[in-house]
Amino acid sequence: MDLKSAPASPLGENLKFNLSALRARTYRLYSENKQAETLEACKQLLKHNPSDPDANHIMAVLLTNSRQYIEAHQYIRRAMLTTHNAQYFNTLGVCLQNLGDITQAEFAFRRAMELDTAMVEPLRNLAEMYLNIGFYDQVISQLEETELLPREPSLRSILARAYYHLGRYEDALPLLDALLREHPELLDTLTAKIMLTASMGDEEGAWQLSRELLKRGVNGFTSFLIQATLAHEITGEQERAYNLVNQAKMMRRESSADLMLAQIQLALGDFKSGWAKYSVRQHSMEYQISRPQLAQDHWDGNPRVGAIRMAVHCRENLSEVIPFLRFLPQITDRIERFSLTCTKRDVNLLATAEGPRVVDHYDVYGKYPTQLQTPLDLLPATLKADSLPEIEFPYLNPLCGRLPEKSGLEKRRTKRSRKRVGIVWAPEKLQAANHRTRIPFEALSPLLGALGIQIYSLQTGEFAEQISAADADTQVIDLGEHVEQSSANLARVIDSLDLLICSDSPAAHIAGAIGKTAWVILPRGAHWIWGVEETSQWYPSLRLFRQKTAGRWDGVIQDAAVALREFTGSEEQQ
């Protein structure tokens, strides 16, 4: 019998027909957003045809929606064995982003954008990812250039939030107002408008807007969490924030609420409860991005015997390093040998801390191999701390750095010479939420005009140029270039001053750790580490000045100026 002329098998025809019908049903259910039914249909389809690219892609999307990113990544990779298109690359990017592989996620989103220039999703996902990890300049440059911006409200909302996080309120406000007129249902836009309103000084207006959340159909958990964020981060009302976040937690358990509650408890001085919850921070995307990706096991806090070496990893921002150095001595009874890994710029200063060998991040891969690792800022949670350990000040030695030549700081100050006052008014680089800590340079004029002092600028980064822009060169000696070379130099300069006046910055923490007198000028909703009082539990030598109203620096600067006149006058009377 001629096989070519043989009739087709009825079984084969039926199977082909059934698969076509099953595939059509799967697509219909998927388009109708019936996720449970789609999942079952997909499983049946893949049982008969495991390599079906669209079925694998749909499975990846469904698993991504349920936060099963490892399984989703396996399905999208299987789909892409035979087919590459913009949708597949976009889904791959979402999986990779949530698995912490930002570099590859960025590549996937950009490839999707190349394959379909009219597709909004990959651009929106890329911009949202940048926003979540604090890459605000990248958000702005990406979105300001796209032709999709005018017709896509979600992109305009992301752009407005990036403006807000960089303190560009005048750019953010009209965008947010226009969006809320056209699309009042956009929750992220309304949330940004609430925070912006408070940051511009209208706290009552912000609370009024926040009370509209429930009226607009926002669920109770989200409404309470947004209000708790407003109280905790912007208006600095920690007791109010504590009550609001607990109301949110009664409705739903989620790590974002746990982390905020931990930060509020730490701000209020409840270290035992706060440290117990603080470890959830390691699951946040921002933390996943910035931590070292190493193969060593994570230390559980239990004692280890034998020739075990551990790496204790520092974050790049010294503000998140110096406070936690006081926990290092508690490691020594549990691990005999450990190294503190940090950026090259900070090695010399941190090497003066008691206990560990201090190495550059890169050395941990080579000269100093380790078997265990732990992040420094999670040590209190790992050690199950219930208080702040006692420590002898200074616990860092400023003499490891050097003074700049011909600055006058190397000379011993006499009673008749002017007092040496250092200033820092902004972070080195704007990122995350630190735009609220930046003090406009012009707002410092009541301090710059004080009698009997010589002002030294210790400001580094992009904001150091504001001295020249404000024609303040004759009033201020700029040491920014010198202290930027190393943290040790910054510590040495601070140690040679009579007083440091600064914003929330690494300089404040260095001053506290070396036991130097410093005044820290804080936004109304300050970082939890600064507590709620005028003194710091972490650093006895610091005095804290707080904004009375969010976004307004004039009142708190005037308070500091009055204190500065008293400070300079007290010596002249001696």
N, C-alpha and C positions, 0 to 999 in steps of 0.2 A: 504493500500500500504506500502510495506517495504521501509522505508526511506533510509536504507543502500544501497538498490539496485536501488534507484531512480537515473535517469540521472542527471548529474551536470547541474546547471543553466547556460544557455548561457551568461546571464548578468554577473555572477560571473567569468566565464572563460574569458570573454572579458575584465573585469576590471583588472584581474590578468595579462592578456597579455599586456594591455595598461600601467599598472604600470611598468612592466618589461621593456617595450620599452622606457617609460619616464625615468626610472632610467638609462638605457644604454645611452640615449641621454644626460642626465645630466652629466654623467661621461665623455662622449666624449667631450662635450663643455668645461668642467672643465679642461681636459687634454690639450685642444687646447688654453687655457687661454682666452676664450671668456667670459669675466666676466659678461657683461650685459645679454647675452643670458643664461648663467649659472644661474644667479640670478632668472630669470623668470622661468626657468625649475625647479629649486629648490622649488620655491614657489608653483608651481603646484603639485610637488611630495609630499610636506609636507601638502598640502591641503587634499590629499587623505590618507596620512599616516604620521601624525604629529610626530610619535615616530621613524621614520626612522633614525638610527644613522648616516649613511653616509651623508644623505641630511642635517641633522642638523650640521654636522661637516663642510661640504662645505659652508653652510651659515655662519658659524662662521669665516671661512677663508676669505670669501668675505667681510664680515663686518669689519674684522680686517684690511684688505687692504684699506678700505675706512675710517679707524680710528673711527669706531663706536664700541668702545670697550665694552661698557655696554651691548649693544644688542648682540654682538659677544659672550660675556661671558655667556649670557642666553642660546644661542644655543649650545655652546660646553658643558655646564652642562647637557642639555637635551640629547645630544648625548651620554654622559658618564653614563646615567642612566642604560644602558644595555650593553655597550661595552667599554672596556678599552684597548687601544693599544698605541704604542709610538707616532703615529701621533696626536692622540687626546690629550695626555698629553703635547705634544709640543705646540699645538695650545692654550691649556689652559694656559700654561706658558706665551705665548706672550700676551694674554689678561690680565692676572694678572699683568705682568710687566708694561704694559701701563696704568693700573689702579692704579699703585703705590704700589701694594702689592708684594714687592720684595721677602719677605720670602717665601710666597706660590708659587711665580713664580719659585724660585730656586728649591723648592721641585718638582714642576711639570716637569721642565727640567731634573732634576736628575732621576725622575721616568721614563721618556721617554728614557733616556740613559741606564737605567737598562733593559728595555724591548727590546731594539734593540741597541746593542753595535756598530753596523756598521752604524747607522743612524747619519749623520753629523749635521743635523739641530738643534737638541736640544743642542748639545755641542757648536755649533757656537752661538746660541742665548744666552746661559748662559754666554759664554765668552764675547760676545758683551755687555751684560747687566752689567757685572762686569766692563768692560772698561768704559762704559758711566757714571758709578757712582764712578769711581776712585778707584776700588778695584784691583789695578794692580798686587799685589802679588798673589791674587787668580787666575787672568788670567794666569799668568806665571806658577804657580804650576799645574793648570788644563791642560794647553796645552802642557807643556814640557813632560808630562807623557803619553799622548795619542798616540796610534799607528796610528791614523787617520791623524796626522800632516803632514807627508811627502807627502801624495797624495792629500791634500786638501788646495789649495792656500788661501782660505778665512781664515782658521785657522792660517796659517803662517802670514797673514797680520795683524790679531788681535794681535798675539804674538809680532810682530815687533812694533806695536803701543804701546803696554804695556811697552816694553823695552824703547821706546822713552820717554814716560811719566814719567818713573822712572829715566831718565837721563842716561840710559845705551846705549849711542849712539854707542859704539863699537859693541854691540850685535845687535842693530836695523839695522845698515847700510847694512851689507852684506845680511841680510834677505830681506830688501826692494829692494836692487839692483837685487838680483836673481829673486824676484817676478816680477819686472817690465820688466826684460828680457823675462820671460816666459809668463807673462800676462799683457801687457801694458794697457789693458782696465780697470784694477782694480783702480777705482777712489780713494777709501780710502787709498790705498797703495801709489798712486802718491801724494795725499795730505800730507800724513805723510812724504814722502821723501822731499817735498817742505819745510815743517816746520823744519825737521831735518837739512836740508842743511843750512837754515838760522841760526838755533840754534848753529851750529858748526862754525859760523863766515862767511860763504860764502853767504852774502845777495844777491849779484848780481846773483849768480848761482841759488838761490831760485826764484828770480823774473823771470829769464830766463825759469826755469821749469814751473812756473805758467802761462807763456804766451803760453805754449804748450797745455793748457787745451782745448781751443776752437778748436785747430787743431785736437785734439783727439775726437772731437764730444761732449764734455761736454757742456751742455746747458749754456746759458749766465748767468742766475741767479746764478747757482752753481759756475761758474767760477769767477764771481765778488765777491761772498761771500767768497770763498777760498782766493782770493787775499786780500780782506778786513781783513780777519782773520790774514793773514801774516803781514799786515801793523799794525794792532791794537795790536796783542798779541806778535809778535816776533820782528819786526824792529822798533816799537814805532813811526811810522809815522802816527799820528792821523788825520791830514788833508787829507792825501792820503786815509786813511781808510774811512774817512767820505764820500769822493767822490765815492769810490768804493761801499760802502754799499748802498748809495742812487741810484746808477746805478742798483744794484741788486733789490732794492725795486720797481723800475720802471717796472721791468719785472714780479715780483710776490710778493704778500704780504705773509709774513711768520713770525712767532714769533721770530725765531732765528735771522732774520735780524733786527727786531725791538729792540731786546735786545742788539745786538751789537751796533746799532746806539745810543741807550740810553747810553751805557757805553762810547762811543766815545764822545758824547756831554758832559757828566759829566767830562770826562778827560780834555776837552777843556774849562770847566768852564761854560757851558751853562746849568745851573741847572734847569731852568724852563722847557726847552724842554726835558732834560734827565730824570728828575723825572717823567714826565708825561708818559713816555714809560716804565720806569723801572719795573713797576708792572708785566710785562709779564714774568719776571723771575720766578714767582711762578708756572708757568705751565711747567717749564723744569723738566726733570726726576730727575736730581741731587737734585733739590730743593724739589721735592715731597718726595724723599726718606728721607731727613734729617729733615723735619719739623715735629713737634709733631702731632700725629694723635688724635685730640681731637674732642669732639662732639659740643663744643660751636660755636655759630655763629661768623662769621668773621666780625669785625668792619668795617663799611663803612666810618668812619671819621666824621660822624654827631654827634652833642651833644646828650647825653643821660641823662635824669634826673632820680632822685630816687636812690634807693639802688642798683645800678648796679656796679658790679665789673668786671674788665677786666684783662686778662692775656696778657702781652706783652712778646712774646717768643724770647729768644736770641738763636743764633746759637752757636755751640760748639767752633768755632774758634773766639777768642777775636778780631781778625783783622776785623771781620764782626759784631762786637758788639760795641766796644768803639767809633768809629766815630759817630754812630747813637744815642748815649746817649744824644747828644745836642738837639735832637728833643723831648725828653721826657717832658720838661716843657710846650710844646704846647698842650699836652694831657689834662693837668689839667683844662683848661677852658671848656673842652668838656665831660670829664669823671671824676667824683669825686674820685673814688677809683680804683686804678689799681696796679697790681703786676708785677714785672719784674722777669721772671723765667729763670734760668741759671743753669749751671753745679755746683755741690757742690764745686768744686775747685775755682770757680770765685765769690761765694756768698759774701765773706767778702769785696772784693775790690769793686764790683759793688754796694754794700749796701751804699757806701759813695757818690753815685750819688744823685743829688737832686731830690726829688719827690716820687718815688715809694717805696713800700715795696719790698724787693728783697728776693726771695725764690728759693730753689732747685726745679728743674723741677718736681720732684716727689711730692712735697708738694701741687702743684696746683690741684692734684686729691683729696687730703684729707683735710688738715687743712684750705686751702684757696680756696674754691670752687668759680668758676667764671662763668659769663653768656656770656661774649664776649672774643674773642681772636684776636690778630694781631701779625704778625712777626715784630720784631724791625727794621730789615733792610728794610722793605717795608713802614715804617712810612712816609718817605718823600712823597711817591706816594699817600698814603692814606690821608695825610694831605694836598695834593695838594700844596706842597712847591714850591717856585720859587727861592729860594736862600738858603745859609747856615745861619741858625739862629746864631745870636751873642751869645757868651757864655763867662763867666768869667773863666779864668784859675787860678789855676788848678780846673778841675771839677771832679777829683777823688782824694782821700786823701791817700797818700802812708803810712801814719802812722798806718794804720790798720794792716800792716804786721810786721814781726820781722826780725832782722838781724841775720845772722849766728854767732855762738860763735867763738871767736878767729880768726876772719877773718881780723881784723884790721879796718873794716869799722865802728865799733862802736866808734872808737876814732876820736876826732876832728883833721882834717888835718891841719898841720902847713904850713907856706910858704915854708919851706925847704924840706918838705916831698914830695915824688913823687905823681904825679897826678894819680887819680884812674880812670881807663878806663875799661869799660865793653865791652865784645864782644859777639855777637850772629851771626852765619854765616849760619844757615840752619833752615828749619822748624823742628818742633818736629818729625813729621812723613810726609813722602812724600805722597801726594795725589793730585788729580785733576791736575792742571797745575803748581803746586808750585815748581816743580823740577827746573824751570828756575830761581827761587829766591835763590837757594842753591849756596853758594860760597864755592869752594873747600878750605878746611882748610889750605892747603899748600900755597894757593894764598895770605893768610894773612901775610906771613912772613915779608913784608916791614913794617907792623904795629907793629908786635910783637917785632921787633928789635929797635923800637924808644926809645930814651933816656929819662930819667926823668919821666917814667910812671910805674905803676904797673897794669898789665893786670888781669882782673877777667873774667872768662868765665861764662856766664849765659845761655849757651847752654844746652838744655834738649833733651831727646829722644836718638835715635840710634846714632846720630852724635856726641854726647858728648864724646864718646870713642876715637874720632880722636885725642884728646889732647895727650893721652898716646901713641897711635900708632905713632904719629909724634915726640915722645920724647920731648914734649914741657912742661912737668910737672914743670920744674924749672922756666919757663918764665910765666906760667899762674897759677893763683889760681882758682881751679874749684869749683864753687858754684852751679853747675847744680842740684845736689841732693836737695839742700835747696830750690831753687826757683821753683823746680818742685812740691813741696808740695802744693803750693797755688799761685794764681795770686797776692794776697796781699803781700806775701814774695818777689815776683819778683819786685813789685812796690817799696817796701821799699829799696831793694838793689839798684835799679836804682836811687832812690832819694839820696842815699848816695854817688853816683859816681860824678866825675867831668864831665864825658863824656861817652856816650854810642855810640858805633859804631856797627851797626847791619844790617842784611839783612831785607827784607820785612818780618816782623814777628810781633806777638803780642807785643813783647818788644818795638818795635818802636811806636806802638799806645799807650801803657802805658806811655812811656816817653813823648809823645806829650800831653796826657791828664793831666799829673801831672806838665806840664810846664818845663820839664827837657831838657837840651841840649843833642841832639842826632844827629848823622849823619847816614842816611839810604842809604845803597848802593844798588842800584836797577838794575835789568836787563834792557835791552834796551826797551823791550815791557813791561813796568811795569803795575801793576794793575791800573785801571782807577782812583782810589782814590788819587793816587800820582800826578795826573795832568801831566803837561809837562814842568814845570819850575824847578828851583833849590830850591824853597821854597814851603811850603805846605799851601794851603788855610785853611786846617783843623787844622793844628798844627803849630803855629808861632815859636815854639822853635826848630823845626827840620830843618836840612839842607839836601838836597837830592843830592846824587852823582849818576850819570847815566852812564851805559855802553855806550861806543862810538860805539862798534860793538857787535851785538848779540853773546852771548856765550863766549866772551873774557873778563876776569876779570882783566887782568894785568894793563891795562890803568887806569881804574877807581880806582883800589886799590892804584896805584901810586899817583893819585890825592889826595886820602884821606891821604896817608902817608905824602905828602908835607904839607897838611893842618894840620896834627897832629904835625909836627915839629914846625909849626908856633904857634899852640895852646899851646904847652908846653913851647916854647921859650918866648912867650908873658908874661907869669907869672914870669919867671926867670928875666926878664928885669925890672919888677915892683919894 
